[in-house]
Every structure is written in structure tokens, then in C-alpha cells.
């Protein structure tokens, strides 16, 4: 995936358009904990690693900001289990 993921802290969203299709990761932020609530990649652009890149970017941002992460959406929870290098962020 070559499209750049943008972080919009005002709306608590990471977003990218792939072939004109919006893909997003939504989160809440409270007391230094990022709760990932949704990762949405429409099937029209699925299977390209977009969701993985969204989660990785969100977790890299959390690490930079010194936030902990609650992977409330099932995709982000599974992703974190498969990538133990991010286990230090898990609440």
C-alpha cells in the first residue's frame, strides 16, 4: 500500500483513501488510553494490508504519544496478539 495514512486527532481517526475508497480506524482517547473502536476497510479494496497498516500507524502514534492501547475492535485485538513487539502498549 503506497497511500499515506493521515491522523486526524480532532475526530480521533486514522484515514486513507485507496483507489478513491475511504478506509478508517476510529478510536477514543481518555486518560492516556487509546481505545480502538473500529477498523473499516471496504471489501472493494480489501486484502491489500490496509487494515494492518492502519493499526500499525495507530500503535506507532500511541507509542510516540506515550499512550496505552485498548484494542476493543476484534481486528486490532488479533493484530496486537500477532505482533508481540507492541505488547507493551496493551492496557
RAFENHU-V695999 format. One record per backbone hydrogen bond with DSSP energy under -1.0 kcal/mol. CO is the residue of the C=O (numbers start at 1). NH is the residue of the N-H. Records with the same first field share a line. If there is no record, write none. Layout:
CO: NH  NH
This chain:
6: 15
8: 13
12: 27
13: 8
14: 25
15: 6
16: 23
18: 21
21: 18
23: 16
24: 40
25: 14
26: 37  38
28: 35
30: 33
32: 68
33: 30
34: 70
35: 28
36: 73
38: 26
40: 24
42: 45
49: 53
50: 54
51: 55
52: 56
53: 57
54: 58
55: 59
56: 60
57: 61
58: 62
59: 63
60: 64
61: 65
62: 67
68: 34
69: 91
70: 36  72
73: 77
74: 78
75: 79
76: 80
77: 81
78: 82
83: 86
84: 87
86: 89
89: 69
